[in-house]
Amino acid sequence: MGKYTRYTCGMAQLNLYVTDELAARLKAEALQAKLPLSRYVVGQLTKRDGDAWPEGYFERVCGSWVGDAPVIEDLPAEPLSEMDSWE
């Protein structure tokens, strides 16, 4: 009978899609760190402060907002008889 590894703690398995360039960089960094790729990536992810956005995140995201947030006015509720039927 073959040899099996059994994990006694729950672990999620994730599949990540990254660019070829990023994959090559991560593989090279993992090799330099003498770690398996998955262990290296997990180490990089757990270094981050989970309660904070990365520095410069909002400046880099598409459609980032510059300036004050607009004030949204509450709209008056429509009477039930004027609403579209849910049926």
N, C-alpha and C positions, 0 to 999 in steps of 0.2 A: 504494500500500500504506500502511496506517496506521502510526502511530508507536507503538512498544512500549517498555516499560521492562523491563529484565532485571536481576534481582538476582543477584549472583555469590556472595553469602554466604547461608547457610541461615537462614531466619527462620520461626518457627512463627506461625501465625495463630490467635488465640484469640477465641472469642465469649464475652462476659460478659453475664450477666443481672443487671441492677441495678434498683432501684426507679426510678420516674419522677422522684422528687425528687432522687435521687443523680445520675441522668443529666443533669438540668437543671443541677445544681450543677457537675458536671464540665464541661459544655459552656460554662457561663458563665466558669468559671475558665480554661479553654483559650482562650476568646475574649479574656479580659483579658490572658493571657500571650502572645497573638498566635501561638499554636501550633495545628496540627491536633489534633483531639481525641485521636487514637491516640498521637501523639508526647507530648502532655501527660500522658496516663495512664501511658505507659511511664516517663516521667520521675518521676512520683510513686511508681511501684512500685520503681524502682531506687534511690530515696533511702533506702529502708528498709534496716536492717541485717538481712540474711538469716539471721543466726545467733541472733537474739534475738526474743523475743515482744514485741509492743507493750506499753507500760506499761499496766497495768490490765486486760490481756487476760483473765486467769483470774478476775478479779472480775466480768467482764461476761458470760462464757460461761454458757450454760444448764447447770445441774447442776454448777457448779463445786464443788470440794471445799474444805471448811473444816476445819481440824484435822489431826491426824496420820493418815497413811495406815494402813489396817488391815493386820495381819500375815496373810499367806496361808499356811496350813499345807500342806505337801506331803501329798498323798493317797497312800496305798500303791498300788503298781501292781497291777492286776487280772491274774490269770493269764489267758493267752491263751484257754484253754478256756471261760472265762466271758464272753468278749467276744462281741458280736453278730457274726454272719457278714457278711462284706463282699459275699457273692454274692447 
